[in-house]
């Protein structure tokens, strides 16, 4: 055997991919990077701000409000006034016609806890995806990535066999005629993966759950922003209120004034927290819409690279129809798990040689045989 034949055999042997390790199943990402960012911000931001508010509340001395009690009140009476006004948190005032009106400010008391509810609501769409779609998606990704790498290895082994036959053939023309007949009759096909992906084009479970997750997240973001706007319009511009403690046993006491002015101590903190959460959530709404709109077009970059394999021709046969199906979702997550797809970098390198090998008249190297097997050379090579 000549040195060039031995070198070609070793190069093809090195082109084979190793057997996948067991860590591949654990390393698959079942969330897109943008979805992971949204989860971190939408859930983590209110939790972080509420924790800061609680930390300041527990570390600061005194109550949440400061009431200006009359000078004849004792210390215990002043403390009772602060406690009673904070428990009721009702503003007593008068309208333009002089009639007495009351306005509840109780939303200020539950505002930190409402942000905890917001954080829980923001996490619900991700729980839906994790338990309703992630298990099936994990199985799909594991199978497709494994089959793509296997298809690449089958193609390399087929090139090895073709190389040996071509070297041992006494009549080159007969070899190329046999090769062209095999391509016409699709003997090089490995239809399992292609049929599986075609089946995924007619399934809509994953795409439905993904769209539902984004719609729920968009709904919760909009509802939170409207809730914060309501608080600012109704409550968050009133840091002072008039409190009445003439109730119950104190109703008939003449020395107690009818209204006592009070001021909210942590009012500015609540304003900063609400403005921060609202501003960030408004900026995240276009990100959620962009995530949903990703499903309106195909990611053909990955498919076009794998179409070099004879086992894969979804694009050339125009099998891609409406992109709103499970296959498009799987392609998005394949792109996110491209590091687990070892064959992609190999085929991408061969694809880069398309222009360099397309004009060759003689096919006598390993790369030429790889590109020939990928269908890049459509005519029979000319041998001198």
Secondary structure, 3 states (H helix, E strand, C coil): CCHHHHHHHHHHHHHCCCCCCCHHHHHCCCCCHHHHHHHHHHHHHHHHHHHHHHHHHHHCCCCCEEECCCCCCCHHHHHHHHHHHHHHCEEEEECCCCCEEEEECHHHHHHHHHHHHHHHHHHHHHHHHHHHCHHHHHHHHHHHHHHHHHHHHHHHHHHHHHHHHHHHCCCHHHHHHHHHHHHHCCCCCCHHHHHHHHHHHCCCHHHHHHHHHHHHHHHHHHHHHHHHHHHHHHCCCCCEEEECCCCHHHCCCCCCCCCEEEEECCHHHHHHHHHHHHHHHHHHHHHHHHHHHHHHCCCHHHHHHHCCCCCCCCCCCCCCCCCCCHHHHHHHHHHHCHHHCHHHHHHHHHHHCHHHHCCCCCCCCHHHHHHHHCCCCCCCCCCC
